[in-house]
Structure formats: structure tokens, C-alpha cells
Amino acid sequence: MNKEQFEGSWQQFKGEVKKKWGQLTDNDLLEAEGDYDKFLGVVRKRYGEQKEEVERWTEDWCERQAIASRKATESRNQM
């Protein structure tokens, strides 16, 4: 998932990331505003040594979204 796709999925991602990683505040997410690099900065600030785990979860989430999007596109194209 590229940065534009991440930004476009921000609202959905924001809800899921707050459930999974509760130390991230509303202000943290406002600071990130859908920007992947800013989001990683916020994660580093809040989670320190655990940042790799959060980053890995984020990458996995993004990959799942990309796969779902491709499947939806393929399904529409087959109709």
C-alpha cells in the first residue's frame, strides 16, 4: 500500500489502530493525519522499543487492505 492509499484508508485504519494500540491518543492520530511517516513518528514516541511490533502490525493491515481492494476490483471486472 502506498502513501496515498494509506491516507485514503485513514479513517478505517484510525479506528482499528486505536483498538489494537490503546496508548495512541486522539491527539497522536490528529498529529499523524493519515501521513504514514508521521504515524510512524507518533508510534516511536508512544511505544519506544515496541515500535517494531506496531510497524509490523501496520504493514500487515495495509497488505490485507491492498489484497481486499484487489479482490473487489477483480470481482467487479468479472461481472
N, C-alpha and C positions, 0 to 999 in steps of 0.2 A: 504494500500500500504506500503510495507516495504522499507527500505532504498535503497536496490538495485534497486527496481522498480522506486523509486523517482529519483535516479541517471540516470537510463535508459531513463526516460521521461524528463530529464532536459532541453533539447533544446526546446521542445514544451512548457514546463512549463515556462521557462525563458521569452519567448515572451509574453505569456498571463499575467504573473505577472507584467511585465513592463507596459502593457496597463492598468491594473487594479490599480496598486500601483506605480504611477509615481515618488515617492520620491526615489525609489530604482534605483541606478545608475548602469551603466555597470560595474564599479569597484566593487560595492557591490556584484553583481552577479558573477563576476570573483572570488571574495573572497570566496563565498559560493561553487562554482564549483560543484554543484549538490549534495552537502552534506546537508542533511536535518537539522542536528543540527547546522551547520554553517549558513545555511539560516535563521534559527530562531534567531540566534545571530545578524545577519545583520538587520533583521526585528525589533528586540528590540532596536537596536541602532538608526534606522531611524524613527521608529514610536512610540516609547515610550509607552504612555498609550493606543494607538490604536493597540498595538501588538496582543491582543486577537482577534480582528476583522480580522487581516491579517492571523493569525494562523488558525482561523476557516475557512476562505476562502480557504486556502491552503489544509486543511483537506478535505473540500468538493470537491475541484478539484481532489485531489488524489483518493477519493472514486469514483467520476464519471469516472476517468480513469480506475480504477480497474473493475468497472461494465462493461464498454465498452470492456475491454480486455476479460473478462469472456464471454460476449455475442459473441464476434468474435470467440473465441475458440469453444464455443458451436455450432455456425453456421458452422464452418469448420468441426467439428466432425460429424455433421448430414449429410454431403454430401457423 
